Amino acid sequence: MTAKNKKLKNTDTLIYALGGLGEVGKNMYVVEHEDEIIIIDAGVLFPEEDLLGVDYVIPDFTHLIKNQKKIKALVITHGHEDHIGGIPFLLQRVNIPMIYAPRFAKAQIERKLEERKIRTKHPIVEINSQSTVKTKHFVIGFFNVVHSIPDAMGVLINTPNGRVVTTGDFKFDLTPVGTNPDYQIMAYMGQIGVDLLLSDSTNAQVSGFSISERDVAKEIGRIFKKADGRIIIATFASNVYRVQQIIEAAISQGRKIAVFGRSMENVITIARKLGHIKAADKHFVNANQLNKLPANKALILCTGSQGEPLAALSRIANGTHRQISIIPGDTVVFSSSPIPGNAQVFHM
């Protein structure tokens, strides 16, 4: 029976994606059964060069608008923009009764909504691996996974027609910087059986193991000990564990930290507040203070590791940054791997 002539039954459970399949960004899964809908993530996709003048690409919410009476909850796996960046746009179009998010993502969403002056119907509910969300048709549980951001979680959805697991973004790191994943829970789910696995891991098609974050930390420390002048490091603001390691290396080597890029500033503020980055105010300097420091006492931490035209490093490199310019003796470090779909380049 082909998909075209197969008729859906009222008792069927529907699982579909409104974004995120075959693309890096705007992730949004939907699980629907009779009169209930559970949404998993609501992300954005950042446009490439063929979409000039476009700030964000968001999922098509048409189906959710038509069926918003069925929506029971929005569940968030973690706090990256391709999983939470669409929430402000979704809330302006659709009534979302409840939002469930892990701790770090909750703080990010609240800051994002506060900046846009958007109010939720109810407070965002913080979840962890011990949490359970129950509706008439669904029982939802969670498990810890390793990712580049704290509090990343996978989701187990028990439906009337079987078990659905979505991993969120994850990787296997046997020596992670943050919390260990719940290997026992994953093994147990495999033992009891999963009917549908929705798995998401960037570069999973590449053979071998990805480098452990602890090995990255050693290399960052080596660079700091070797460099005689200023160090300029570009990385993803959302890679909180990498940012944490860079800041710790700077403090241990007696360097003051200057942060450039709004997203980097926001993430560091939240990570310090929640205790993921332990650094006092005295370790940070502004642009004016930076220019008065000896070169070997300065770290510039900025966005732009993928060559994004408007990011801090690109503007520093092409001389359009108002406060910072490249000087002889600077060591420039790109602390990230290229993300599929990002093809920006620049010359220094």
Salt bridges, closest charged atoms under 4 A:
GLU23 OE2 - LYS26 NZ 2.93
GLU32 OE1 - HIS63 NE2 3.44
GLU32 OE2 - LYS70 NZ 2.93
GLU34 OE2 - HIS33 NE2 3.74
GLU34 OE1 - HIS137 NE2 3.40
ASP35 OD2 - LYS136 NZ 2.72
ASP35 OD1 - HIS137 NE2 3.08
ASP41 OD2 - HIS83 ND1 2.68
GLU81 OE2 - LYS112 NZ 2.72
ASP82 OD2 - HIS83 NE2 3.78
GLU110 OE2 - LYS106 NZ 2.80
GLU115 OE2 - ARG111 NE 3.89
GLU115 OE1 - ARG262 NH2 3.22
ASP169 OD2 - HIS78 NE2 3.54
ASP169 OD2 - HIS83 NE2 3.20
ASP169 OD2 - HIS147 NE2 3.71
ASP173 OD2 - LYS171 NZ 3.90
GLU213 OE2 - ARG242 NH2 2.63
GLU219 OE2 - ARG222 NH2 2.58
ASP281 OD1 - ARG272 NH2 2.69
ASP330 OD2 - ARG230 NH2 2.76
